[in-house]
Amino acid sequence: MTWFRKRRPIEHKAGLAASSQVAFMHLPKTGGTSVLAALRERLPADAVETIAYGVADDPDNLDLVALRTKALLHGHFSARWVGLFDRATLIAVCLRDPLETTRSFYKYFLAHKPTELSGRQAYLRKVAEKGFKHYLQQWRIERSSQYYIHFLDPLYFFPPGMGAVALTGAHLEKSIARALRFLDRCDMVGTSDDLSGFTGAILTALGHDSTGLVVERRNVSVELAKESPDRFLDVPAFEEDDEEIRQLLVEVNQPAMRIYQHALDLKGAA
């Protein structure tokens, strides 16, 4: 389960040749649900395969032969999985401003009833109930801001059923560097402020028309609240005028911001 393989240089991103397969790494809370919905509308139903979260922790759970017959592979898989795919498969990943992602996760946990979550998510919902400041303070303690590292560092190990492995000092720097190198080797790097462009690039790479494509990010938390208003507690304001909260928000997201900025730089250079 390693991603180390020869890939074309970064310059090819501006003009990808049509491919028979794209693997879309769906990082949570980055607009991936909206991207997938738009892709499903334009691709044959049997051309898309969603890989359940955690399945590839054990490669024996994946039918690699069957996966190679699909045009689009999608799922919350990490860089550690990429080596399982065919060498010709194009890798696409979309990132979102970490400050927005942190707010979005907070709302997401509160949008679920306690009985709908289990394990770490149920724990984080209890943390969120105490307010945004407490939520950020807990993230700082647990270093959960390494969210992007979890997905983009090919050597990062996230034990199933356990919390994040905290990284500090030189270990954190090495992990960030690996994540940046992985992004360099991805074929399509997008950001959630341009989901239409990112989705269009995937369609084009698969040889499909993207004319008139408009993709707007869905707000899953709002949709859940409309479906059942009692899902939300009396959600407190983010208190962005609170200086301590502003500092916490930036502090816990420093590693992720460095990775996000790299994604922006790649987009600008493409």
C-alpha positions in Angstrom: 0.0 0.0 0.0 2.4 2.6 -1.2 2.0 5.6 -3.5 5.6 5.7 -4.6 5.5 5.3 -8.4 6.6 7.2 -11.4 4.2 9.9 -12.3 4.3 12.5 -15.0 5.7 15.9 -14.1 3.5 18.7 -12.8 3.5 20.5 -16.2 1.0 18.0 -17.6 -1.8 19.3 -15.4 -2.8 22.0 -17.9 -3.6 19.6 -20.7 -4.4 16.1 -19.5 -5.0 13.5 -22.2 -8.2 11.4 -21.9 -7.9 8.6 -19.4 -9.8 5.4 -18.9 -10.0 6.0 -15.1 -9.9 8.7 -12.5 -9.6 8.1 -8.7 -11.3 11.0 -6.9 -10.0 11.3 -3.3 -12.9 12.7 -1.4 -11.6 14.6 1.6 -14.5 15.1 4.1 -16.2 18.6 4.2 -14.6 19.8 1.0 -17.6 19.7 -1.4 -17.0 16.1 -2.6 -20.6 15.1 -2.2 -21.6 17.9 -4.7 -18.8 16.9 -7.1 -19.8 13.2 -7.0 -23.5 14.1 -7.6 -22.6 16.2 -10.7 -20.3 13.4 -12.0 -23.0 10.8 -11.6 -25.4 13.0 -13.7 -23.0 12.8 -16.6 -21.4 9.4 -16.3 -23.1 6.0 -16.9 -24.4 4.5 -13.6 -22.2 1.5 -13.9 -19.1 3.6 -14.5 -18.8 4.9 -10.9 -17.6 2.9 -7.9 -17.6 4.3 -4.4 -15.2 2.7 -2.0 -16.5 2.5 1.5 -14.4 4.4 4.1 -11.9 2.1 5.7 -12.3 -0.8 3.3 -8.8 -0.5 1.9 -7.2 -0.8 5.4 -7.1 -4.4 4.3 -6.3 -4.7 0.6 -7.9 -8.2 0.6 -11.3 -6.4 0.9 -10.8 -4.8 -2.5 -11.5 -6.5 -5.8 -8.8 -4.7 -7.8 -9.7 -6.4 -11.0 -13.3 -5.2 -10.8 -12.2 -1.7 -9.8 -10.1 -1.4 -13.0 -13.3 -1.7 -15.1 -14.7 1.5 -13.6 -14.2 5.0 -15.1 -14.5 6.8 -11.7 -13.3 5.6 -8.3 -14.5 7.7 -5.4 -14.3 7.5 -1.7 -12.7 8.8 1.5 -9.5 7.0 0.8 -6.1 8.3 1.6 -2.7 8.6 -0.1 -1.8 5.2 1.4 -4.3 3.6 -0.9 -3.2 5.1 -4.2 -0.6 2.5 -4.9 -3.4 -0.1 -5.1 -4.7 1.5 -8.3 -3.4 1.1 -11.8 -0.4 3.2 -12.8 -2.4 4.9 -15.5 -5.2 6.0 -13.2 -5.3 9.8 -12.8 -5.5 11.0 -9.2 -7.9 13.9 -8.4 -8.1 15.6 -5.0 -10.0 18.7 -3.8 -9.1 20.8 -0.7 -11.0 23.5 1.2 -9.9 26.4 3.3 -9.1 24.7 6.7 -10.8 27.5 8.6 -14.0 26.9 6.8 -13.6 23.1 7.2 -13.3 23.5 10.9 -16.5 25.5 11.1 -18.2 22.9 8.9 -17.2 19.9 11.0 -18.5 21.7 14.1 -21.9 22.2 12.5 -21.9 18.7 11.0 -21.5 17.1 14.4 -24.2 19.2 16.0 -26.5 18.4 13.0 -26.6 14.8 14.0 -28.5 13.3 16.9 -26.3 11.5 19.5 -27.8 8.2 18.6 -26.7 8.6 15.0 -23.0 8.8 15.7 -20.6 6.3 17.3 -17.0 6.2 18.4 -14.9 9.3 17.9 -17.7 11.1 16.1 -20.1 10.7 19.1 -17.3 12.0 21.3 -16.7 15.1 19.1 -20.4 15.8 19.1 -20.4 16.0 22.9 -17.4 18.3 22.7 -19.2 20.5 20.2 -22.2 20.8 22.5 -20.1 22.9 24.9 -19.5 25.6 22.3 -17.1 26.5 19.5 -14.3 27.7 21.9 -14.3 24.4 23.8 -14.4 22.5 20.5 -11.3 24.4 19.3 -9.5 23.9 22.6 -10.0 20.2 22.4 -8.8 20.2 18.8 -5.6 21.9 19.9 -5.0 19.3 22.6 -5.6 16.4 20.2 -3.9 18.0 17.3 -6.9 17.1 15.1 -6.0 20.0 12.8 -3.6 17.5 11.2 -6.8 16.5 9.2 -5.2 17.0 5.8 -2.1 15.1 6.9 -4.3 12.1 7.7 -5.3 11.9 4.1 -2.3 13.3 2.1 0.7 11.9 3.9 1.3 8.4 2.3 3.2 7.2 5.4 0.7 8.5 8.0 -1.0 5.7 9.9 -4.4 6.2 11.4 -5.2 3.1 13.6 -8.8 1.9 12.9 -11.1 2.9 15.7 -8.5 5.1 17.4 -7.9 8.8 17.5 -5.4 10.7 15.5 -1.7 10.0 16.0 -0.3 13.3 17.2 2.7 14.6 15.4 5.0 17.3 16.7 8.3 18.9 15.9 10.4 17.2 13.2 7.9 14.4 12.8 5.2 17.0 11.9 7.5 18.7 9.5 8.3 15.5 7.7 4.7 14.5 7.5 3.7 17.9 6.0 6.6 17.6 3.5 5.3 14.2 2.4 1.8 15.6 2.0 3.1 18.4 -0.2 5.1 15.9 -2.4 2.0 13.8 -2.8 0.0 16.8 -4.0 2.8 17.5 -6.5 2.2 14.0 -7.9 -1.6 14.3 -8.2 -3.0 14.8 -11.7 -5.8 17.2 -10.7 -5.7 19.4 -7.6 -8.8 21.5 -7.0 -10.2 23.7 -4.3 -13.8 24.0 -3.1 -14.2 27.6 -4.3 -14.2 26.3 -7.9 -16.0 23.0 -7.8 -17.3 23.5 -11.3 -13.8 23.7 -12.7 -12.6 20.7 -10.7 -15.5 18.6 -11.8 -15.2 19.7 -15.3 -11.5 18.7 -15.3 -12.5 15.1 -14.2 -15.1 14.9 -16.9 -12.7 16.1 -19.6 -10.0 13.7 -18.4 -12.6 10.9 -18.9 -13.5 12.1 -22.4 -16.9 13.5 -21.4 -18.4 16.9 -22.2 -18.6 19.5 -19.4 -20.3 22.2 -21.3 -22.6 24.3 -19.1 -21.6 22.5 -15.9 -22.3 24.4 -12.7 -21.6 22.7 -9.4 -22.6 24.4 -6.1 -21.5 23.0 -2.8 -24.2 21.3 -0.8 -24.6 22.2 2.9 -25.2 18.8 4.4 -25.8 20.2 7.9 -28.5 22.5 6.6 -30.1 19.7 4.7 -30.2 17.6 7.8 -31.7 20.4 9.8 -34.5 20.9 7.3 -35.2 17.2 7.2 -35.6 17.2 11.0 -35.4 20.5 12.9 -34.8 18.8 16.2 -31.4 17.6 15.0 -29.7 20.9 16.0 -29.3 22.0 19.5 -29.4 25.7 20.1 -26.2 26.1 18.2 -24.1 29.0 19.6 -22.6 31.6 17.4 -19.0 31.1 16.3 -18.1 34.2 18.3 -15.7 35.3 15.7 -15.4 38.7 17.4 -13.7 36.8 20.3 -10.0 37.3 19.9 -9.2 34.1 21.7 -11.4 32.1 19.3 -9.8 33.8 16.3 -6.4 32.9 17.5 -7.4 29.3 18.3 -8.9 28.8 14.9 -5.7 29.9 13.2 -3.5 28.0 15.6 -5.1 24.6 15.3 -5.1 24.9 11.5 -1.5 25.9 10.9 -0.4 22.6 9.4 -3.5 22.3 7.2 -3.1 25.9 6.0 0.4 25.2 4.7 -1.0 22.3 2.7 -4.0 24.2 1.5 -1.7 27.1 0.3 0.3 24.6 -1.6 -2.9 23.4 -3.4 -3.6 27.0 -4.3 -0.1 27.4 -5.7 -0.5 24.3 -7.8 -3.8 25.5 -9.2 -2.2 28.9 -10.1 0.6 27.1 -11.9 -1.6 24.7 -13.8 
